[in-house]
Amino acid sequence: MVGVSTAERAGGAGQRGGGADRTPKQDRSRATRQRLLEAAVACLAEHGWAGSTVAVVAMRAGVSRGAAQHHFPTREDLFTAAVEYVAEERSQALRALFPQGPRGAGADRRAVVAALVDLYTGPLFRAALHLWVAASDEEQLRPRVTELEARVGRETHRIAVELLGADESRPGVRETVQGLLDMARGLGLANLLTDDGQRRERVVAQWAALLEETLA
């Protein structure tokens, strides 16, 4: 009887404050998911695919392995979601750098080029690179990474076109923008082994000048 009475009291409290009780639980779940995604990217960037297990990520995120698998049933789910999450965060951060939109950004294309290059010189790119290498050997991972890379690539291209104020209906403009992104990826690869900052600044300045000429 005591148990029933306690349950009834708990139930009544839940009914009175059900919305308030559910919201913190949802917030905690979102926070746990975000910690897992950020930890997965950090582990992948630091340890590569072979050294990044669900258990290692869970420990770094400060959650149990069971909690990690509740959010991401498989290792592939976790790491593809992690790279996609941070890619979206970086895209939003890039847009936030130029809140004035295409017209204002287009007036300073060198800043846009530098910001785009920065997308490929941080832990996200390093993590993504490890994921690409793993996907070349892991059959179950390859389709997910291929689809993810295509989506991230399309979104980055759209952002670049918007911020540069580029008119892709003009001949050669689309190829020039894509060439910029390919160049940025190459600079990111060069930066993996050594700090290539000085040469990168010169290349950014040259590409900005080329874009001014092509997009004018």
N, C-alpha and C positions, 0 to 999 in steps of 0.2 A: 504493500500500500504506500509505503514511503517512497518507493521508486516511482510509482505512478504519479504520486503527488508532485515529486520533483520534476518529472517529465512534463506534467501538465503546466507547472510553473514556467519551465523552460520554453515550452511551446507557446504559452501566452506571451512571454517576453519576445519570442521570435516574431509573433504576429504583430506585436505593437511596434517593434523596431526592425522588421524584416528587411526593409530597404537599406537601412543603415548598416545592418549586419552583412548583407551581401556585397555591398560596394567595397568595403575594405578587403574582403576576400578576393574580389576581382582585381583590385589594385595590386594586392600581393602577388597574384598570379601573373599579372602583366610585368611586375617588377622582377619576378623570378625569371620569366622568359627573357626579358631584356638582359639580365645579368648573364644568363647562359649564352645568349648570342654574342655579347661582347667578349665573354671569356673564350668562346670558341674561336673568334677571330684572332684574339691575342695568342692563343695556343697555336693556332695554325701558322701565324706569322713567325712565332718563336721556335716552334718545334717541328713544323712540317706535318704532313699527313700521317706519317708513320708514328710520330710521337704524340699525336693528338687523339686520345680516346675519349669516350663519353665520361669515363671515370675521372680522367685528368681535368676535363672541362668542368665537371660538376664540383670537384674539389676547389678549383680556382674560383668558381662562382659562389662557393659557400653553400651549396645545396646538396641533397643526397642524390645518388645515382638514380634512384627510383623517381625522384621529382624531375630529374632531367629527362628520363624516358617517358614520363607522363606527357611532357610538352613535345618531345621529339622521339618517336618510337625507335628510329634507327639513327645510326651515325651519319648516314648520308643526308637524312632530313635535317639534322642539326647543323651540319657545316654548310650546306647549300643555303639554308635559311639565314645563317649567320652572315655570309658574304652578301646576300641580297639585302639584308637589313642595313648593314653598314653602308652599302652602296647607295641605298635610298637616303640614309642620313647625310651622306656626303653630297648627294645631289641637292638636297634641301639647303645644306650649308652653302653650296656654291650659288644657288639662287639668292640666298640671303645676303651675299656679298654685293649683289647688284640689284637692290630693291627698286631702283629707278627704272628698270626694264631695258629693253633693247636699245632704245634711242640713247639713253645716257651711257649705257655700257659700250655701245658702238663708238662713242667719242673717245674711249680709252681702250682700244683693242689690246694693247700690250698687257693691261691688267687682267683682261679676260683670258688671254693666252697663258699668262703666268698661273692663274687660278686653275685652268684646265690641266696644266702640267702638274700642278700640285696634287691633283687627283691620283696621279700614278706614282707618287714618290713617298707614300705613307704606308702604314701597316695594312690597310685594306688591299692595296695592290700586291703586297708581299703575300698576304693570306690567299688572295685570289690565284696568284701564281702557283702556290702549293696545291691548291685545289685543281687547277688545270693539269698539273703534272700527274696528280693522283688519278684524274679522270682518264688520262691517256692509257692507264693500266687497269683501271677498275671499270668493268663493263656496266655494273649497276649504277655507277656514279656518272658515267659519261653523258647520257641523255639529259640528266638534270643540269649538269654544268654547261652543256652546250646551249640549252634553252635559256638558262640564267644569263650567260654571257651575251646572247643575242638581245635579250631584253635590256640589260644594262647598257649595251652598246647603242641600242636605238635611243634610249632615254638620254644618254650623254650627248649623242649627236643632236637631238632636238634642243637640248639646253644650249649647246654650242652655237647652233644656228640662231637661236633666239637672242642670246647675249651679244653675239657678234653683229646682229642686225643684217644677217646674210640673206640674199635673195637667191634661193636655189633654182629659180626658174631660168636664171642666166647660165649660159654654158660655162662649165668648169668650176662653178662655185661649190657645188656639192662635193666634188672630188677634192677641192682645196680644203674644205672643212674636214673631210675624212682624213686627208693627209696630215692635217694638224693633229688629230687624235692619234693617228698611227705614230707620228713623231713623238707625241707625249708618252705613249706607251714605251717606245724605244728608250727615251730618256729615263723612264722609270726602271727599266731593266738595267741600264748602265749604273743607276744609283744603288742597285742592290749590293754591289761589292765595294764601291768607294763613294765618297761624297763628291758628287759631280756638279756642285752648285755653281761654280764660276763658269764652266762651259755651258751649263744649262741657261744661265742668264744671257749669255751671248746668243744662244740659239733662239731663246724666247724673243729677244729684241729683233732678230732677223725675220722670224716668222710673223711678228706683228707688222713689220714693214711690208712683207709680202702680202699679208692680208689687206692692209690699207690700200695697196695698189690693185689687188684683185677685186675687192668688194666696193671700192669707191664708185 
